[in-house]
Structures are given as C-alpha cells and as structure tokens.
Amino acid sequence: MEQETTSSQPVVRPQNEDEDGGGNSQLTQQFGERIKHLRISVSLSQEELSFRSGLHRNYISDVERGRRNISLKALDKLAKGLGIALRDLF
C-alpha cells in the first residue's frame, strides 16, 4: 500500500497490480497466452486473426504478450475472429 498525505491526515490507497510501468499483470499475461494458444490451434496468423476480427495486428500482438487490458468489445471481436463462443476464451 502507498501512503499519501493531504492536509493533516494520511490517505492510504491500495497499490494497483498493473503499476509496474509496463502494464503487465499476471492476469493479462495468462489471458494473452490463452488467446495465442487458441489462435495457433485454429492455424491462424496474427494478421489473419486481425483481418477476421477487425482488430489491428499490433493490438493482437500486445494482447498475446499481456500488454493490453482488453475491453469487452474487443473480446467479442476476438471470439468471432477465432470462430468460437465468447465463453470459450476463458
């Protein structure tokens, strides 16, 4: 936990697990590995998944490396691009 002082009382706030400078958390890294596994299992390149999902190839690369905290809309696009149900991403 980090402690800040404002006026005379300290304010304590929990430290965000993504505050490591690179935005990597264990959760985003694990999810990225799952996406990469699913993509490879259906024999798609990042470029082909990009085309099918409407997401930029660099974005997909960042997701697979755990560098992006992906939105629900992007999750839906990825699932459709992979030809799987949204729940199967997890």
Secondary structure as GFF3:
##gff-version 3
##sequence-region A 1 90
A	DSSP	beta_strand	2	6	.	.	.	ID=ss1
A	DSSP	beta_strand	9	13	.	.	.	ID=ss2
A	DSSP	alpha_helix	26	41	.	.	.	ID=ss3
A	DSSP	alpha_helix	46	53	.	.	.	ID=ss4
A	DSSP	alpha_helix	57	64	.	.	.	ID=ss5
A	DSSP	alpha_helix	72	82	.	.	.	ID=ss6
A	DSSP	three_ten_helix	86	89	.	.	.	ID=ss7
###
